């Protein structure tokens, strides 16, 4: 990576060996918000993004003069696929009275159509802020996350209907049975999960918030309802704890129900090495590019989110905390 003046930026859901390499080489392992900030602020001229395509696009939008490489440029996301820009644009045009807030898991074109971008770390604060201003919201694309934000804030939200193929497969009845088998376990749930799964959580939050909860709750066991790539960091940080994957519909030929994103799984060490070797030779096939005009428009709602988060931090507001379900014990919103 030295020959390219590159730094590795990896998501918590990619292979543990890739996460370890990012840590060992001065890179970043984080959620989509942390990845965006790190790539923007790091002085490296090349960002190697181990994740899915919208993450590479966001890195390029925030750092247009940097080279952005991905081991798997074809790695997409079911939420991105579930929100095509032509249909989404028409939907927005039908509701001009609503503020358009889109999840980070969307294409650059969808972001460019939005007023705000939100991540699972910032979504609750942004929606609450807009609700307090009396704004009506159009939310896309994750319906489960949208329902969670609506329930937590009481905001008037019109929801797009798409979901993450990993989180959508977590099963409430099977989770209830697992909780009975492991009564000492705390349940950590990402809000992209169905409402009946979220309802059983001790803590609901983004990947970073769930990691923080696992380090502070003090339970001997945890049941984790998010992509199982996060278990690598959880087990490294808490080697004396036991972490279970929340139950899904079971493993299948497509690996749809194995609690791991098939597109995140494409970020392998061999592919990373091949990408770097090709880039040194001048091959641009693994490089992410975003049309300059489109990037400029998508940058506006992304920077609005980042500025909002920075202003809250500067004002002394607490960092987004995991939501603690009623009746649970441990950490909660600070």
Secondary structure, 3 states (H helix, E strand, C coil): CHHHCEEEEEECCCCHHHHHHHHHCCCEEECHHHHHHHHHHCCCCEEEEECCHHHHHHHHHHCCCCEEECCCCCCCCHHHHCCCHHHHHHHHHCCCCCEEEEECCCCHHHHHCCCEEECCCCHHHHHHHHHHCCCCEEEECEHHHHHHHHHHHCCCEEECCECCCCHHHCCHHHHHHHHHHCCCEEEEECCCCCHHHHCCCCEECCHHHHHHHHHHCCCCEEEEECCHHHHHHHHHHCCCCEEEECCCCCCCCCCCCCCCCCCHHHCCHHHHHHHHHHHHCCCCCCECCCCHHHHHHHHHHHHHHHHHHHHHHHCCCCCCCCEECCCCCCCCCC
